[in-house]
């Protein structure tokens, strides 16, 4: 099995790349985590630029580097690639390992990634990401129960069908990066995903996830709207942030 931080060379060119990845707060930004973890996990070098959330809407400030006024954004020379899935697709054209080599595993990984990118709205709203806290959640709505049940189904299917420890087999890939924020949410809110917990533990102990978490715990700033969303999700029973 290839080391998760082994350097990946482009199948299209041997020229060095000079990426800048722009992300936001480590505690809050689940969308930022996805491409950051993907690039770290595959050993794709990049300059790490942090643009924190300073207020509920940062559109005007973020428009200076992203056409959507949102993070993440990948800068490759004079080219800007926005949206986490757009970044993954862009990197897949240039680096090996973004998607599994096995055809069946690749099909599963791409479908599951697209499903996460487009769905699970209730999970996002009712279990907002905050890496450094632990929460006693409010009673789950039927919609949230369905989201969690589907997450469990995806995890258990991937592990059973492709053998683990990652969702599409022995190698880390984009599908793991896209569900990584869910691993933090599962821990924060104590969600039950059955045998899918094996994948959660694998991800929480991934070197890049540990690096992201360490940075999150050092963050001392708080953004009021994100903190209000957290309180609406349940009772904070532990806060490990700086």
MOHU-V736915 format. One record per residue. N is the residue number from 1. RES is the residue in three letters. PHI is phi in radians with two decimals (none if undefined). BURIAL is I if it has 24 or more other C-alpha atoms within 12 Angstrom, else O. D_CENTER is the distance of its C-alpha to the mean C-alpha in whole Angstrom. Layout:
N,RES,PHI,BURIAL,D_CENTER
N,RES,PHI,BURIAL,D_CENTER
This chain:
1,UNK,none,O,23
2,UNK,-1.24,O,21
3,UNK,-1.08,O,20
4,UNK,-1.12,I,16
5,UNK,-1.88,O,17
6,UNK,-1.14,O,20
7,UNK,-1.15,O,21
8,UNK,-1.86,I,20
9,UNK,-1.77,O,23
10,UNK,-1.12,O,23
11,UNK,-1.29,O,25
12,UNK,-1.75,O,26
13,UNK,-2.71,O,27
14,UNK,-1.69,O,28
15,UNK,-1.25,O,28
16,UNK,-1.19,O,26
17,UNK,-1.79,O,23
18,UNK,-2.39,O,22
19,UNK,-1.50,I,19
20,UNK,-2.15,I,17
21,UNK,-1.89,I,14
22,UNK,-1.78,I,14
23,UNK,-2.33,I,11
24,UNK,-2.09,I,12
25,UNK,-0.85,I,13
26,UNK,-1.18,I,11
27,UNK,-1.21,I,12
28,UNK,-1.73,I,11
29,UNK,-1.54,I,9
30,UNK,-1.16,I,5
31,UNK,-1.14,I,6
32,UNK,-1.16,I,7
33,UNK,-1.02,I,4
34,UNK,-1.03,I,3
35,UNK,-1.21,I,7
36,UNK,-1.06,I,8
37,UNK,-1.17,I,7
38,UNK,-1.04,I,8
39,UNK,-1.22,I,11
40,UNK,-1.09,I,12
41,UNK,-1.14,I,12
42,UNK,-1.72,I,14
43,UNK,1.24,I,16
44,UNK,-1.54,I,16
45,UNK,-1.20,I,18
46,UNK,-2.79,I,17
47,UNK,-1.45,O,18
48,UNK,-1.69,I,15
49,UNK,-2.01,O,17
50,UNK,-1.82,I,16
51,UNK,-2.14,I,17
52,UNK,-1.27,I,17
53,UNK,-1.21,I,17
54,UNK,-1.94,O,21
55,UNK,-2.78,O,22
56,UNK,-0.98,O,21
57,UNK,-2.18,O,21
58,UNK,-1.95,O,20
59,UNK,-0.98,O,21
60,UNK,-1.07,O,24
61,UNK,-1.18,O,23
62,UNK,-1.29,I,20
63,UNK,-1.13,O,22
64,UNK,-1.19,O,23
65,UNK,-2.30,I,21
66,UNK,-2.36,I,19
67,UNK,-1.12,O,21
68,UNK,-1.60,O,19
69,UNK,1.22,O,19
70,UNK,-2.35,I,15
71,UNK,-1.87,I,12
72,UNK,-1.50,I,11
73,UNK,-2.49,I,14
74,UNK,-1.91,I,15
75,UNK,-1.82,I,19
76,UNK,-2.19,I,21
77,UNK,1.15,O,24
78,UNK,-1.60,O,25
79,UNK,-1.81,O,23
80,UNK,-1.96,I,20
81,UNK,-1.99,I,17
82,UNK,-1.98,I,15
83,UNK,1.33,I,12
84,UNK,-1.06,I,9
85,UNK,-1.25,I,11
86,UNK,-1.03,I,14
87,UNK,-1.13,I,12
88,UNK,-1.05,I,11
89,UNK,-1.14,I,15
90,UNK,-1.09,I,17
91,UNK,-1.17,I,15
92,UNK,-1.10,I,17
93,UNK,-1.29,O,20
94,UNK,-2.15,I,20
95,UNK,-2.45,I,19
96,UNK,-1.31,I,19
97,UNK,1.69,I,16
98,UNK,-1.08,I,14
99,UNK,-2.03,I,15
100,UNK,-1.07,I,18
101,UNK,-1.30,O,21
102,UNK,-1.09,O,23
103,UNK,-1.10,O,23
104,UNK,-1.16,O,23
105,UNK,-1.13,I,19
106,UNK,-1.14,I,18
107,UNK,-1.07,O,19
108,UNK,-1.08,I,18
109,UNK,-1.07,I,14
110,UNK,-1.21,I,15
111,UNK,-1.15,O,16
112,UNK,-1.14,I,13
113,UNK,-1.14,I,11
114,UNK,-1.10,O,13
115,UNK,-1.12,O,14
116,UNK,-1.15,I,10
117,UNK,-1.10,I,10
118,UNK,-1.72,O,14
119,UNK,-2.11,O,14
120,UNK,1.06,I,14
121,UNK,-1.09,O,15
122,UNK,-1.15,O,17
123,UNK,-1.05,I,14
124,UNK,-1.09,I,12
125,UNK,-1.39,I,16
126,UNK,-1.54,I,17
127,UNK,-2.34,I,15
128,UNK,-1.04,I,13
129,UNK,-1.34,I,10
130,UNK,-2.62,I,12
131,UNK,-1.10,I,12
132,UNK,-1.58,I,15
133,UNK,-2.18,I,17
134,UNK,-2.20,I,18
135,UNK,-2.28,I,20
136,UNK,-1.56,I,22
137,UNK,-1.27,I,21
138,UNK,-1.20,O,24
139,UNK,-0.91,O,25
140,UNK,-1.28,I,23
141,UNK,-1.24,O,24
142,UNK,-1.07,O,25
143,UNK,-1.13,O,22
144,UNK,-1.19,I,19
145,UNK,-1.02,O,21
146,UNK,-1.15,O,21
147,UNK,-1.07,I,17
148,UNK,-1.15,I,17
149,UNK,-1.09,O,19
150,UNK,-1.20,I,18
151,UNK,-1.02,I,14
152,UNK,-1.02,I,17
153,UNK,-1.06,O,19
154,UNK,-1.11,I,16
155,UNK,-1.05,I,15
156,UNK,-1.17,I,19
157,UNK,-1.11,I,20
158,UNK,-1.05,I,17
159,UNK,-1.14,I,19
160,UNK,-1.23,O,22
161,UNK,-1.28,O,22
162,UNK,-1.98,I,21
163,UNK,1.56,O,22
164,UNK,1.14,I,18
165,UNK,-1.38,I,17
166,UNK,-1.64,I,14
167,UNK,-1.15,I,14
168,UNK,-2.00,I,16
169,UNK,2.21,I,18
170,UNK,-1.33,I,19
171,UNK,-1.88,I,16
172,UNK,-1.10,I,13
173,UNK,-2.61,I,12
174,UNK,-1.04,I,9
175,UNK,-1.10,I,9
176,UNK,-1.20,I,8
177,UNK,-1.10,I,5
178,UNK,-1.30,I,5
179,UNK,-1.66,I,6
180,UNK,-0.99,I,4
181,UNK,-1.05,I,4
182,UNK,-1.17,I,8
183,UNK,-1.05,I,9
184,UNK,-1.12,I,9
185,UNK,-1.10,I,11
186,UNK,-1.04,I,13
187,UNK,-1.22,I,14
188,UNK,-1.05,I,15
189,UNK,-1.81,I,17
190,UNK,1.14,I,18
191,UNK,-1.33,I,17
192,UNK,-1.71,I,19
193,UNK,-2.09,I,18
194,UNK,1.00,O,21
195,UNK,-1.20,O,20
196,UNK,-1.14,I,17
197,UNK,-1.07,I,17
198,UNK,-1.05,I,17
199,UNK,-1.18,I,14
200,UNK,-0.98,I,12
201,UNK,-1.15,O,15
202,UNK,-1.02,I,14
203,UNK,-1.24,I,11
204,UNK,-1.12,I,12
205,UNK,-1.79,O,14
206,UNK,-1.15,I,13
207,UNK,-0.92,O,14
208,UNK,-1.23,I,11
209,UNK,-1.14,I,9
210,UNK,-1.12,I,13
211,UNK,-1.14,O,13
212,UNK,-1.07,I,10
213,UNK,-1.10,I,12
214,UNK,-1.06,O,15
215,UNK,-1.17,I,15
216,UNK,-1.10,I,14
217,UNK,-1.21,I,17
218,UNK,-1.46,O,19
219,UNK,-1.14,I,18
220,UNK,-1.89,O,21
221,UNK,-1.38,O,21
222,UNK,-2.27,I,20
223,UNK,-1.94,I,20
224,UNK,-1.02,O,22
225,UNK,-1.19,O,21
226,UNK,-1.16,I,17
227,UNK,-1.19,I,20
228,UNK,-1.17,O,22
229,UNK,-1.08,O,19
230,UNK,-1.08,I,18
231,UNK,-1.11,I,22
232,UNK,-1.25,O,22
233,UNK,-1.45,I,20
234,UNK,2.80,I,22
235,UNK,-1.69,O,24
236,UNK,-1.28,O,22
237,UNK,-1.84,O,24
238,UNK,-2.75,O,22
239,UNK,-2.36,O,21
240,UNK,-1.75,O,20
241,UNK,-1.32,O,19
242,UNK,-1.14,O,22
